[in-house]
Amino acid sequence: MRAHRRIPAGHWPRAQCRGSITLAYDDRHRRRMRLTTDEGQDLILDLPQAVVLADGDGLMLEAGDFVAVKAAPEDVVEITAEPGLLLRLAWHIGNRHFPAQIEATRILIRDDHVMVDMVEGLGGRIRRIRAPFNPEGGAYAGGGHDHSHDDEHDHDHEHH
């Protein structure tokens, strides 16, 4: 199977889904790669340019059907704080160009002792968890030119 196009989550027909592929964040910024689907089938990812594959995106196959992208649970740090402080923490994390998944009630980051010390020093609460990691796009994501801005970030419907 060869996938030649990424369609953002919510914009492809789920009825035409013929499998899924579960990848950690580091494996979801790709252009060309040989993969194995969750069902054990070989898949060649062959996109025109490197993109960040988000949880729920569809990879269009040559036959016209799709493979769903799933974000694998990985070790992350969950940051919580009262809303005003959480906004400040998001600014401090973003100011350091550190990948972060920003939600209404929490921020997820990779475990990094410098960032954890900073967050705790500013009054944020830290908890180490396993969860899918879907950081915001932006300058970090390959120069910021390779992701569409028309896909609604509907990731905060999960984990509430």
C-alpha positions as CSV (number, residue, x, y, z in Angstrom):
1,M,0.0,0.0,0.0
2,R,1.2,3.5,-0.8
3,A,-0.1,6.6,0.9
4,H,0.5,9.8,-1.1
5,R,-1.7,12.4,0.7
6,R,-2.5,13.5,4.2
7,I,-6.1,14.7,4.9
8,P,-6.6,16.6,8.2
9,A,-8.7,14.9,10.9
10,G,-12.5,15.5,10.4
11,H,-12.1,16.1,6.6
12,W,-11.8,12.5,5.3
13,P,-14.6,9.8,5.0
14,R,-14.2,7.5,8.0
15,A,-16.4,4.9,6.2
16,Q,-13.4,4.4,3.8
17,C,-11.0,3.6,6.6
18,R,-9.2,0.3,6.1
19,G,-6.8,0.3,9.0
20,S,-4.7,2.5,11.3
21,I,-1.1,3.3,12.1
22,T,-0.1,4.2,15.6
23,L,3.0,6.4,15.9
24,A,4.8,8.4,18.6
25,Y,5.3,12.1,18.0
26,D,8.9,11.8,16.8
27,D,7.7,9.4,14.0
28,R,4.8,11.7,12.9
29,H,7.0,14.3,11.1
30,R,7.8,12.5,7.9
31,R,7.6,12.7,4.1
32,R,8.9,9.3,2.9
33,M,9.0,6.2,5.2
34,R,8.2,2.5,5.2
35,L,5.7,1.7,7.9
36,T,3.7,-1.3,9.1
37,T,0.0,-0.7,9.9
38,D,-1.6,-1.8,13.2
39,E,-3.1,-4.6,11.2
40,G,0.4,-5.8,10.0
41,Q,0.3,-4.5,6.4
42,D,3.2,-2.8,4.8
43,L,2.6,0.9,4.0
44,I,4.9,3.2,2.0
45,L,4.4,6.8,3.1
46,D,5.2,9.0,0.1
47,L,4.1,12.5,0.6
48,P,5.0,15.5,-1.6
49,Q,6.5,17.3,1.5
50,A,7.2,16.5,5.1
51,V,4.2,17.2,7.4
52,V,3.4,16.6,11.0
53,L,0.8,13.8,11.1
54,A,-1.8,14.5,13.8
55,D,-4.0,12.1,15.7
56,G,-7.1,11.5,13.5
57,D,-5.5,12.5,10.2
58,G,-6.2,10.2,7.2
59,L,-3.5,8.9,4.9
60,M,-5.1,8.5,1.4
61,L,-4.0,5.4,-0.4
62,E,-3.7,5.0,-4.1
63,A,-6.9,3.0,-4.2
64,G,-8.8,5.9,-2.7
65,D,-9.3,4.5,0.7
66,F,-7.6,5.6,3.9
67,V,-5.4,4.6,6.9
68,A,-6.1,6.5,10.1
69,V,-3.2,8.1,12.0
70,K,-3.2,7.5,15.8
71,A,-0.9,9.1,18.3
72,A,0.8,6.5,20.5
73,P,0.7,7.1,24.3
74,E,4.2,8.2,25.4
75,D,5.9,9.5,28.6
76,V,5.0,13.2,29.0
77,V,4.7,15.8,31.8
78,E,1.3,17.2,32.5
79,I,1.4,20.8,33.8
80,T,-1.6,22.2,35.7
81,A,-2.2,25.5,37.4
82,E,-4.9,28.1,38.0
83,P,-5.9,29.6,34.6
84,G,-3.9,32.9,34.8
85,L,-0.8,31.0,35.8
86,L,-1.4,28.4,33.1
87,L,-1.4,31.1,30.5
88,R,1.9,32.5,31.8
89,L,3.4,29.0,31.8
90,A,2.3,28.5,28.2
91,W,4.0,31.8,27.2
92,H,7.3,30.8,29.0
93,I,7.3,27.4,27.3
94,G,6.5,28.8,23.9
95,N,9.1,31.5,24.3
96,R,11.7,28.7,24.5
97,H,10.3,27.1,21.3
98,F,9.7,23.9,23.3
99,P,7.0,21.6,21.8
100,A,3.8,21.7,23.9
101,Q,0.3,20.5,23.7
102,I,-1.8,23.4,25.0
103,E,-5.3,22.6,26.4
104,A,-7.8,24.6,28.4
105,T,-6.9,23.0,31.7
106,R,-3.4,21.6,31.2
107,I,-0.2,21.7,29.1
108,L,1.7,18.6,28.0
109,I,5.4,18.6,27.4
110,R,8.3,16.2,27.0
111,D,10.0,15.4,30.3
112,D,12.9,17.9,30.4
113,H,14.4,18.8,33.8
114,V,15.2,22.4,32.8
115,M,11.5,23.0,31.7
116,V,10.1,21.1,34.7
117,D,12.3,23.1,37.1
118,M,11.2,26.4,35.5
119,V,7.5,25.4,35.6
120,E,7.7,24.3,39.3
121,G,9.7,27.5,40.1
122,L,6.8,29.6,38.7
123,G,4.2,27.6,40.7
124,G,2.9,25.1,38.2
125,R,2.0,21.5,39.2
126,I,3.8,18.6,37.5
127,R,2.6,15.1,37.0
128,R,4.3,12.4,34.8
129,I,1.8,10.5,32.8
130,R,1.5,8.4,29.6
131,A,-0.7,10.1,27.0
132,P,-0.8,10.8,23.2
133,F,1.3,13.9,22.5
134,N,0.0,16.3,19.9
135,P,2.0,19.5,20.3
136,E,0.9,22.7,18.6
137,G,2.3,23.4,15.2
138,G,4.5,26.4,14.7
139,A,8.1,27.4,14.1
140,Y,9.3,24.1,15.6
141,A,7.4,22.0,13.0
142,G,9.8,22.2,10.2
143,G,9.9,26.0,9.6
144,G,6.1,26.4,10.0
145,H,5.3,26.1,6.3
146,D,4.2,22.5,6.2
147,H,0.9,22.3,8.1
148,S,-2.5,23.5,7.1
149,H,-4.2,26.0,9.3
150,D,-7.7,25.0,8.2
151,D,-7.8,21.8,10.4
152,E,-9.6,22.7,13.6
153,H,-7.6,21.8,16.6
154,D,-10.2,19.6,18.2
155,H,-7.8,17.7,20.4
156,D,-9.1,19.1,23.7
157,H,-12.2,16.9,23.5
158,E,-10.2,14.1,25.0
159,H,-8.9,13.7,28.6
160,H,-11.5,16.0,30.3
